[in-house]
């Protein structure tokens, strides 16, 4: 089984917080984390595992997914 292409990483702890097939899924999850802990904005990153590069995301542009 393959892992998701996009990795949500906490640089402070070096923990992977999730693997996602699409960038949109990764951004939604990042937005939910930042809604609960905005102070973590400098530590949370999304990486493209296929390209081995960090995706530049402006936390101010993220919108959490609406509650179900």
N, C-alpha and C positions, 0 to 999 in steps of 0.2 A: 504494500500500500504506500503510495507517495504522500508526502506531506504537502501542506499548502505552500504556495509560492511566496506569500507575504507574511513576514514574521513581526509580531509586536514584541518589542524588547524593552525591558527596564534596564537601562545602563547602570543605574545605581547598584542593583543587585546581580546584574547579568542573567536575570531570569527571563525565559521566554514566556510571555503572557498569552500567546495564542498563535496559531498558524492558520492562514486564510487563503482561499483560492482566488479571491478578488481583492483589489485595492479598496473597493467600496466597503467590503466587510471589515477589513482591517481598520479603516478610518472610523466606521461606526463604533467599533469596539474601543478604539482610542478615545473617541468622544465620550463614551460612557465612563471610562476610567477618569478622564479629566473633569467630568461633571461632579464626581465624588471627591476627587483629589486634585484640584487645579494646580497645587504647588508641585506636582509631579511632571508638569509640562516640559521641563528641561531634561528630564531623565527618560521619558518614554519616546521610543523611535519605532518607525516602521522600516523594515528592510526588505528589499527584493532579493529573495534567496537565489533565484535563477541568475541574476546579474551581479549578485554580491555587492549591492550598493544600498546606501540609506536613501529613503524617499524623503525629500524635503516637504514638510507639512507645516503650515502655519496653524497652530492650535486655535487661534482666534476665528478661523474660518470653519472649524468643525462644528457640526450640529449633532447632538445625540439623537439616536433613533427614538421615535415616539414609543411610549410604553404600550404594550399589547393589552 
